[in-house]
């Protein structure tokens, strides 16, 4: 008798907490939908399972949404822990605590979306109401505390038919369609609801596939581009004794690339501050011009007089096809200064308080000044390039602000050595692919240790270098002209869709 009572008690406790466990697991499973796993079919079922469990916990919608978000971000951005643990100088317990704090904060956004939906709408109207609140939450996540729009659901569909919607309503629009589809699937309980869910989801996937067959931009000209990947260990990047070996590495890797129309080095490839690296830059500038090409490199510029530093991209060699030989001039205007700085890595909020606390808040090169939100395109050997440095590629509005009618391609450079062998670099590449698809422009992605890749205007990878190898790569890149509908609509497309759905939900609710 006692055993039966004990067994029944444990069974009751387990069944009570099973919905909570399923929420965390369904959120964690979403990691498999993103790069490098790319199991995009998981997204809608995982979301539907989560929504179904949230409905079961109808009296605790905020907690249920938060648990789902904790699983989603706890597994999905676990790569952040690599940089904290390896370079932050903190004990393990402290680094785990910081990761828990970050994931707990990010989980607030889906929790708020669920909370407001449950507060104002009955369950049967969630497919119409939830996409609106979800998009609002994602918008907030993209700018609060400087923004962290990583793992937005739409990125998971880059290889699915839904990717056809990206040039029209962008990645956030695809996110809204996923939430709508998953909410419909979560409410399936009879033949009619099964039919409705199947019909809507099928129509979305068929429409996305048909849209993907259309080309929104036109080819303009083909250029030959080379990129060098130095694979410099993060621990050596700012060691003064390693400056010359690092510069020699990139010089050697470029020997076979000078015949290209353009050569690209990654973020801060030149490890010296620009004022101190002028002899080397003049040498590269002269070689590039004599080879009838241009070279773009990342470098840190520091102004001794104003005590300001910028994370820069600069052009060396030929600016355009008719240019006379240009001597390298310090602080010339054919450059780009990073605007969207990475918290802690490039600027420290409340730095007077935080810097003394731990080495994490006092990393080298963690006090940059911002460049403008919109800056002139880089011009290299007649090619116009819209730049984005590292984290900036995750912000479509900023990338879009720098794409103009005469922009040939997008260039993004990064140093993902901070994140080791985690899935962070693959997710970063996936984000760059989505920008190419949204903007209808090819993307050149040069990184220190991978993943260096050429992406065409459809978001497909044409050529790629293996991670953790010092190597160079060359590929033909087709520049494009024209704009996608998303470029003109920006976020108006997704806001129109979710607002229309919300109005429909309000009207249905009023009718009872």
C-alpha positions in Angstrom: 0.0 0.0 0.0 2.8 2.4 1.0 4.6 1.7 -2.3 1.5 2.4 -4.3 0.9 5.7 -2.5 4.6 6.7 -3.0 4.5 5.7 -6.7 1.3 7.6 -7.2 2.7 10.7 -5.5 5.9 10.6 -7.6 3.8 10.1 -10.8 1.6 13.0 -9.9 4.7 15.2 -9.3 6.3 14.2 -12.5 3.1 14.8 -14.6 2.7 18.2 -12.9 6.1 19.3 -14.0 6.1 17.6 -17.4 4.7 20.6 -19.3 7.5 22.8 -17.8 10.1 20.2 -18.9 8.6 20.0 -22.4 8.7 23.8 -22.7 12.4 23.9 -21.9 13.1 20.9 -24.2 11.1 22.3 -27.1 13.0 25.6 -26.8 16.3 23.9 -26.7 15.4 21.7 -29.7 15.2 24.9 -31.8 19.0 25.0 -31.8 18.9 22.2 -34.3 16.9 24.3 -36.7 19.7 26.8 -37.1 23.2 26.5 -38.5 25.3 24.4 -38.4 22.6 21.7 -38.1 20.0 23.4 -40.5 17.1 21.0 -39.6 14.6 23.7 -40.5 11.6 21.3 -40.5 11.9 21.2 -36.6 10.9 24.8 -36.2 7.1 24.7 -36.5 6.7 21.4 -34.6 8.9 22.6 -31.8 7.0 25.9 -31.5 3.7 24.1 -31.7 4.7 21.8 -28.9 5.7 24.8 -26.8 2.5 26.6 -27.5 0.5 23.5 -26.6 2.2 23.3 -23.3 1.8 27.0 -22.6 -1.9 26.6 -23.2 -2.0 23.8 -20.6 -0.3 26.2 -18.2 -2.9 28.9 -19.0 -2.8 30.4 -15.5 1.0 31.0 -15.8 1.6 32.3 -19.4 4.6 34.5 -18.4 6.4 31.6 -16.6 5.6 29.2 -19.5 6.9 31.6 -22.1 10.0 32.3 -20.0 10.8 28.6 -19.6 10.5 28.1 -23.4 12.8 31.1 -24.0 15.3 29.8 -21.4 15.6 26.6 -23.3 15.7 28.4 -26.7 18.5 30.8 -25.8 20.2 28.6 -23.2 21.1 26.0 -25.9 21.1 28.4 -28.9 23.6 31.0 -27.6 25.6 28.7 -25.4 28.6 29.7 -27.6 28.8 33.0 -25.8 30.1 31.1 -22.8 33.2 30.2 -24.7 34.4 33.8 -24.9 33.4 34.5 -21.3 35.2 31.3 -20.0 38.3 31.5 -22.2 38.9 35.2 -22.3 36.9 36.7 -19.5 39.2 35.9 -16.6 36.3 34.7 -14.4 35.9 31.6 -12.3 33.6 28.9 -13.8 30.8 29.6 -11.4 30.8 33.3 -12.3 30.9 32.7 -16.1 28.0 30.3 -15.8 26.1 32.9 -13.8 26.7 35.5 -16.4 25.4 33.1 -19.1 22.3 32.3 -17.0 21.7 36.0 -16.6 22.0 36.6 -20.4 19.7 33.7 -21.2 17.2 34.7 -18.5 17.1 38.2 -19.9 16.6 37.1 -23.5 13.8 34.7 -22.4 11.8 37.7 -21.1 10.9 38.6 -24.7 8.9 35.5 -25.7 7.5 35.5 -22.2 6.1 39.0 -22.7 4.7 38.1 -26.1 2.9 35.0 -24.6 1.7 37.0 -21.5 0.1 39.8 -23.5 -1.5 37.4 -26.0 -3.0 35.3 -23.2 -4.2 38.4 -21.3 -6.2 39.9 -24.2 -7.2 36.9 -26.4 -8.7 33.5 -25.9 -6.7 30.5 -27.0 -8.6 30.0 -30.2 -7.5 33.4 -31.5 -3.8 32.9 -30.8 -2.9 32.2 -34.5 -4.2 35.7 -35.3 -2.9 37.6 -32.2 0.4 36.0 -31.2 2.3 37.0 -34.4 1.8 40.7 -33.6 3.0 40.4 -30.0 5.9 38.2 -31.1 7.1 40.7 -33.7 6.8 43.5 -31.1 8.9 41.5 -28.7 11.5 40.7 -31.4 11.6 44.4 -32.3 12.3 45.3 -28.7 15.0 42.6 -28.5 16.7 44.1 -31.5 17.4 47.5 -29.8 17.0 47.2 -26.0 20.4 47.5 -24.3 22.0 48.0 -27.8 20.1 44.9 -29.2 20.8 41.2 -29.5 18.6 39.9 -32.4 20.4 36.6 -32.5 18.4 33.3 -33.2 15.4 35.1 -34.5 13.2 32.3 -35.8 13.2 33.3 -39.5 16.9 32.6 -39.8 16.1 28.9 -39.4 14.2 28.9 -42.7 17.1 29.9 -45.0 17.0 26.6 -46.7 13.2 26.1 -46.6 10.6 27.3 -49.1 9.7 30.1 -46.7 13.0 31.7 -47.6 11.1 33.0 -50.7 9.4 35.6 -48.5 12.7 37.1 -47.3 13.1 39.5 -50.2 9.6 40.8 -49.5 8.9 40.9 -45.8 12.4 40.0 -44.5 13.5 37.6 -41.8 11.1 39.1 -39.2 8.3 38.5 -41.6 9.2 34.8 -41.9 9.3 34.7 -38.1 5.7 35.9 -38.0 4.6 33.2 -40.5 6.3 30.5 -38.4 4.5 31.7 -35.3 1.2 31.8 -37.1 1.7 28.3 -38.5 2.8 26.8 -35.1 -0.1 28.4 -33.3 -2.5 26.8 -35.8 -0.8 23.4 -35.3 -0.9 23.7 -31.5 -4.7 24.1 -31.6 -5.3 21.0 -33.7 -8.0 18.8 -32.0 -10.4 17.7 -34.7 -10.7 17.2 -38.4 -11.6 20.8 -39.1 -8.7 22.3 -37.2 -6.3 19.7 -38.9 -7.6 20.8 -42.3 -7.3 24.5 -41.5 -3.7 24.2 -40.2 -2.7 22.0 -43.1 -4.2 24.4 -45.6 -2.6 27.5 -44.3 0.9 25.9 -43.8 0.7 24.3 -47.3 -0.3 27.6 -48.9 2.6 29.4 -47.1 5.2 26.9 -48.2 3.9 26.7 -51.8 3.8 30.5 -52.0 7.3 30.8 -50.6 8.6 28.3 -53.1 7.0 30.1 -56.0 8.4 33.4 -54.8 11.9 31.9 -54.5 11.8 31.2 -58.2 11.6 35.0 -59.0 14.7 37.1 -59.3 14.1 40.6 -57.9 17.5 42.1 -59.0 19.5 41.9 -62.2 23.2 40.9 -62.7 25.4 43.9 -63.3 29.0 42.8 -63.6 31.2 39.9 -62.6 34.3 40.6 -60.4 37.0 38.3 -59.3 37.5 38.6 -55.5 40.1 37.0 -53.2 40.0 36.7 -49.4 42.7 35.8 -46.9 42.0 34.0 -43.6 45.0 34.3 -41.3 43.8 32.0 -38.5 45.5 34.0 -35.8 44.8 32.7 -32.3 42.8 35.2 -30.2 45.4 35.0 -27.4 48.0 36.4 -29.8 46.1 39.1 -31.6 47.1 42.0 -29.4 50.5 40.8 -28.3 53.0 43.4 -29.6 55.6 40.8 -30.4 53.1 39.1 -32.7 52.4 42.2 -34.8 55.1 41.5 -37.5 54.4 37.7 -37.8 50.6 38.4 -38.2 51.2 41.0 -40.9 53.6 38.7 -42.6 51.0 35.9 -42.5 48.5 38.1 -44.4 51.1 39.3 -46.8 52.1 35.7 -47.7 48.5 34.6 -48.0 47.9 37.4 -50.5 50.7 36.5 -52.9 48.4 34.4 -55.0 45.5 36.9 -54.8 46.9 40.0 -56.5 45.4 39.1 -59.9 41.9 39.6 -58.5 39.8 42.8 -59.0 39.6 43.0 -55.2 41.3 41.4 -52.2 39.8 41.4 -48.7 41.3 40.9 -45.3 39.2 40.4 -42.1 38.4 42.5 -39.1 41.5 44.0 -37.5 43.7 41.9 -39.8 46.5 44.5 -39.3 47.1 44.2 -35.6 48.9 47.6 -35.2 47.1 50.8 -34.6 46.8 52.6 -37.9 49.1 55.5 -37.0 51.8 53.0 -36.1 51.2 50.7 -39.1 51.6 53.4 -41.8 54.9 51.9 -43.3 53.2 48.5 -43.8 50.0 50.1 -45.1 52.0 52.2 -47.6 53.7 49.0 -48.8 50.3 47.2 -49.2 48.9 50.3 -51.0 51.8 50.4 -53.5 51.7 46.7 -54.2 47.9 46.7 -54.7 48.1 49.7 -57.1 51.0 48.2 -59.1 48.9 44.9 -59.4 46.0 46.9 -60.7 43.7 46.0 -57.8 42.5 47.2 -54.4 42.7 45.7 -51.0 40.3 46.2 -48.1 41.4 45.4 -44.6 40.2 45.8 -41.0 42.3 47.9 -38.7 42.0 49.9 -35.5 42.5 53.6 -35.8 43.5 55.7 -32.8 43.6 59.4 -32.6 46.2 60.4 -30.0 44.9 64.0 -29.8 41.3 63.2 -29.0 41.9 59.8 -27.4 39.4 58.2 -29.7 39.6 54.8 -31.3 37.5 53.3 -34.2 37.1 49.8 -35.6 37.7 50.6 -39.2 37.7 49.1 -42.7 40.0 50.9 -45.1 40.7 50.7 -48.8 44.2 50.5 -50.2 45.4 50.5 -53.8 43.0 51.6 -56.6 39.9 53.5 -55.6 38.5 53.5 -59.1 39.6 52.4 -62.6 40.8 55.9 -63.7 42.6 56.9 -60.5 46.2 58.0 -60.6 48.6 56.4 -58.1 47.4 57.4 -54.6 50.0 57.6 -51.9 48.7 56.1 -48.6 47.5 59.0 -46.4 46.7 58.4 -42.8 43.0 58.9 -42.1 42.0 59.1 -45.8 38.2 59.2 -46.3 37.8 55.9 -48.2 37.0 54.0 -44.9 34.2 52.8 -42.7 34.0 53.1 -38.9 31.9 50.5 -37.1 28.6 52.0 -35.7 27.0 49.2 -33.8 29.5 48.3 -31.1 29.5 45.1 -29.2 28.7 45.5 -25.5 31.7 44.5 -23.3 33.8 43.6 -26.3 33.9 47.1 -27.8 32.3 49.4 -25.3 31.6 48.8 -21.6 28.3 50.3 -20.3 28.7 51.8 -16.8 32.4 51.3 -17.3 33.5 53.2 -14.2 31.7 50.6 -12.1 32.3 47.5 -14.2 35.9 47.7 -15.4 37.4 47.2 -11.9 35.2 44.1 -11.3 36.8 41.5 -13.6 39.1 41.1 -16.6 36.0 40.4 -18.7 35.1 44.1 -18.5 38.7 45.3 -19.3 39.5 43.4 -22.5 41.9 44.9 -25.0 40.2 47.2 -27.5 37.0 47.6 -25.5 36.6 51.3 -25.7 35.7 52.3 -29.3 33.9 55.4 -30.6 31.0 54.9 -33.0 30.9 55.7 -36.7 27.8 57.1 -38.3 24.7 55.0 -38.8 24.9 55.8 -42.5 28.3 56.2 -44.2 29.5 56.4 -47.8 30.1 53.1 -49.5 33.7 51.9 -49.7 35.0 52.3 -53.3 37.6 49.7 -54.3 38.8 49.4 -57.9 35.5 50.8 -59.1 33.4 48.4 -56.9 31.0 50.0 -54.4 30.6 48.0 -51.2 28.2 48.5 -48.3 30.2 47.5 -45.1 29.2 45.8 -41.9 31.7 44.8 -39.3 31.1 41.7 -37.2 27.9 42.1 -35.1 26.5 44.7 -37.5 25.4 42.2 -40.1 22.7 41.1 -37.6 20.9 44.5 -37.9 19.0 44.6 -41.3 18.0 48.3 -40.9 21.6 49.4 -40.6 22.8 47.3 -43.5 19.9 48.6 -45.6 20.7 52.2 -44.7 24.1 51.7 -46.4 22.9 49.9 -49.6 22.3 52.4 -52.4 21.3 52.2 -56.1 25.0 52.0 -57.1 26.0 49.5 -54.3 27.5 46.4 -56.0 27.8 44.1 -53.0 27.9 43.9 -49.2 31.1 43.3 -47.3 31.2 42.0 -43.8 34.4 41.2 -41.8 34.6 39.5 -38.5 36.8 37.8 -35.9 35.0 34.8 -34.5 38.0 33.4 -32.8 36.3 34.5 -29.6 33.9 31.6 -29.9 36.2 28.6 -30.6 34.6 25.5 -32.1 31.1 26.4 -31.0 28.1 26.8 -33.4 28.3 30.7 -33.0 30.4 31.3 -36.2 28.0 29.1 -38.3 25.0 31.1 -37.0 26.9 34.3 -37.8 27.4 33.1 -41.4 23.7 32.2 -41.6 22.7 35.7 -40.6 25.0 37.1 -43.4 23.2 34.8 -45.9 19.8 36.2 -44.9 21.0 39.8 -45.4 22.1 38.8 -48.9 18.7 37.4 -49.7 16.8 40.3 -48.2 18.9 43.0 -50.0 19.4 41.1 -53.3 23.2 41.8 -53.0 26.1 39.3 -52.9 28.0 39.3 -49.6 31.7 38.9 -49.1 32.4 37.5 -45.6 36.1 37.6 -44.5 37.0 36.2 -41.1 40.1 35.6 -39.1 39.6 31.9 -38.5 36.4 31.1 -40.3 33.8 30.9 -41.6 35.1 32.9 -44.7 32.7 32.6 -47.5 31.3 34.1 -50.7 27.5 34.4 -50.7 25.4 35.2 -53.8 22.4 37.5 -54.0 20.1 34.5 -53.3 21.8 33.8 -50.0 23.6 30.7 -51.3 27.2 30.0 -50.4 29.3 29.8 -53.6 32.7 29.1 -52.0 34.0 28.7 -48.5 37.2 28.2 -46.5 37.4 25.6 -43.8 37.6 26.9 -40.2 40.8 27.0 -38.3 43.1 27.1 -41.3 45.3 29.8 -42.6 44.3 29.9 -46.3 43.2 32.1 -49.2 40.3 31.8 -51.6 39.2 33.3 -54.9 35.7 33.3 -56.5 33.8 35.2 -59.2 31.2 37.4 -57.7 28.2 38.8 -59.7 27.4 42.3 -58.6 23.7 43.2 -58.8 21.6 46.2 -59.6 18.0 47.0 -58.5 16.1 46.5 -55.2 14.0 43.8 -53.6 10.5 44.7 -52.3 11.9 44.4 -48.8 14.3 47.3 -49.5 11.4 49.6 -50.3 9.0 48.2 -47.7 11.5 47.6 -44.9 9.5 46.5 -41.9 6.2 47.9 -43.2 5.4 44.5 -44.8 5.6 42.5 -41.7 3.8 45.2 -39.6 1.0 45.2 -42.1 0.5 41.5 -41.9 0.6 41.1 -38.1 -1.5 44.2 -37.6 -4.1 43.0 -40.0 -4.2 39.6 -38.2 -4.5 41.4 -34.9 -7.4 43.5 -36.1 -9.1 40.4 -37.3 -8.6 38.8 -33.8 -10.1 41.9 -32.2 -13.2 41.8 -34.4 -13.7 38.1 -33.9 -13.3 38.5 -30.1 -15.9 41.3 -30.0 -18.4 39.1 -31.9 -18.0 36.5 -29.2 
